[in-house]
């Protein structure tokens, strides 16, 4: 999905990884870890959504600052920042949907509006939302804000679809099928690669959310009843193996060969 091996001077200067099949494998694992890890703090450790959100937002701010300050691409730093964004997204979405009583539908629609707003602000000020333009602190801030909001949206959307009657398996199948449609559009149409990239990036989050819930929810709720800490540890180990085994390099993203959008 969205493999691009074009190596340009700009790509080599990037601090974010090239979009390859391995990128998407690690991204989906990170979103799944975000779900089980976030639930471990808020539910298993009984810290609640607000306290857990404060903890993960603190980690997110730290890692984003380190990522922006870095002078070159560091795989583990990048993926730790992604994990921080997805765990923060999990607890923030649950806090809004459940603690504040907004509900899954309201939370999903509101967060979708927030994602569009940050993308609109990014485009308005920079003239592009292409990931290939992420080469200054200001654009990096837009990039990580978009990612964090998309992770939060994905959590709410995944819960909304799963609780609509489809269950966690059904939700995972829906989002997996939707991602397959996006991949087909990338392969066989001329639809904007930037649009398809962000669509895929957003959709991997609810896929990870439903898969994560499927692992750790009780059998009576359609899950496998795997311990959240155990599931998180296994997924984290899988991510580490993938990062070490799959070539990690800064690189180009979909749309690099075309004009930015």
Residue pairs with C-beta under 8 A, 6 or more apart in sequence:
1 21
1 24
1 179
1 182
1 183
1 186
1 200
2 19
2 23
2 24
2 183
2 186
2 193
2 196
2 197
2 200
2 254
3 19
3 20
3 21
4 18
4 19
4 20
4 251
4 252
4 253
4 254
4 256
5 18
5 20
5 251
5 252
6 252
6 256
6 257
7 251
7 252
8 252
8 256
10 132
10 135
10 252
10 256
11 18
11 132
11 250
11 251
11 252
11 256
12 250
12 251
13 135
13 250
14 73
14 132
14 134
14 135
14 250
14 251
14 252
15 67
15 70
15 71
15 72
15 73
15 74
15 78
15 134
15 140
15 250
16 73
16 78
16 131
16 134
16 143
16 250
16 253
17 23
17 73
17 75
17 78
17 248
17 249
17 250
17 251
18 249
18 250
18 251
18 252
18 253
19 131
19 197
19 251
19 252
19 253
19 254
20 246
20 247
20 251
22 242
22 246
22 247
22 248
24 200
24 204
25 242
25 246
26 79
26 239
26 242
26 243
26 246
27 82
27 201
27 204
28 204
28 207
28 208
28 211
29 208
29 235
29 238
29 239
29 242
30 79
30 82
30 83
30 86
30 208
30 239
31 86
31 151
31 154
31 204
31 205
31 207
31 208
31 209
31 212
32 208
32 209
32 211
32 212
32 215
32 235
33 83
33 86
33 87
33 208
33 212
33 232
33 235
33 236
33 239
34 83
34 85
34 86
34 87
34 89
34 90
34 151
34 155
34 205
34 208
34 209
34 212
35 86
35 90
35 155
35 158
35 208
35 209
35 211
35 212
35 213
36 212
36 215
36 216
36 228
36 231
36 232
36 235
37 83
37 87
37 90
37 228
37 232
38 52
38 56
38 86
38 87
38 88
38 89
38 90
38 91
38 94
38 155
39 90
39 212
39 213
39 216
39 228
40 228
40 229
40 232
41 47
41 52
41 55
41 56
41 87
41 91
42 48
42 49
42 51
42 52
42 90
42 91
42 94
43 228
44 227
44 228
44 229
47 55
48 99
49 91
49 92
49 94
49 95
49 98
49 99
50 95
50 99
52 91
53 88
53 91
53 92
53 95
56 84
56 87
56 88
56 90
56 91
57 88
57 92
59 84
59 87
59 88
60 81
60 84
60 85
60 88
60 148
62 84
63 77
63 80
63 81
63 84
64 81
64 84
64 140
64 141
64 144
66 77
66 81
67 77
67 78
67 81
67 140
67 144
68 137
68 140
68 141
70 77
72 250
73 248
73 249
73 250
75 243
75 248
76 243
79 239
79 243
81 144
82 147
83 239
85 144
85 147
85 148
85 151
86 151
86 205
86 208
88 148
88 151
88 152
89 148
89 149
89 150
89 151
89 152
89 153
89 154
89 155
89 205
90 151
90 152
90 155
90 209
92 152
92 155
93 107
93 111
93 152
93 153
93 155
93 156
93 159
94 155
94 159
96 102
96 107
96 110
96 111
96 156
97 103
97 104
97 106
97 107
97 156
97 159
102 110
104 156
104 157
104 159
104 160
104 163
105 160
107 156
107 160
108 153
108 156
108 157
108 160
111 149
111 152
111 153
111 156
111 157
112 153
114 149
114 153
115 146
115 149
115 150
115 153
115 202
118 142
118 145
118 146
118 149
119 129
119 146
119 198
121 142
122 129
122 139
122 142
122 146
123 129
125 138
125 142
126 133
126 138
126 139
126 142
127 260
128 194
128 260
128 261
129 142
129 146
129 194
129 198
129 261
130 194
130 253
130 255
130 256
130 260
130 261
131 143
131 194
131 197
131 253
131 254
131 255
132 252
132 253
132 255
132 256
132 260
133 139
133 260
134 140
134 143
146 198
147 201
150 198
150 201
150 202
150 205
151 205
153 202
153 205
154 202
154 203
154 204
154 205
154 206
154 208
154 209
155 205
155 206
155 209
157 205
157 206
157 209
158 171
158 175
158 205
158 206
158 207
158 208
158 209
158 210
158 213
159 209
159 213
161 170
161 171
161 174
161 175
161 206
161 210
162 168
162 170
162 171
162 209
162 210
162 213
166 173
166 174
167 222
168 210
168 211
168 213
168 214
168 217
168 222
168 223
169 210
169 214
169 222
171 206
171 210
172 207
172 210
172 211
172 214
175 203
175 206
175 207
175 210
176 207
178 203
179 200
179 203
179 204
179 207
182 196
182 199
182 200
182 203
183 200
185 191
185 196
186 193
186 196
186 200
186 254
192 255
192 261
193 254
193 255
193 258
194 254
194 255
194 260
194 261
195 261
196 254
197 253
197 254
197 255
212 231
212 235
213 223
214 222
214 223
214 224
215 223
215 224
215 226
215 231
216 223
216 224
216 225
216 226
216 227
216 228
216 231
217 223
217 224
217 225
218 225
219 225
255 261
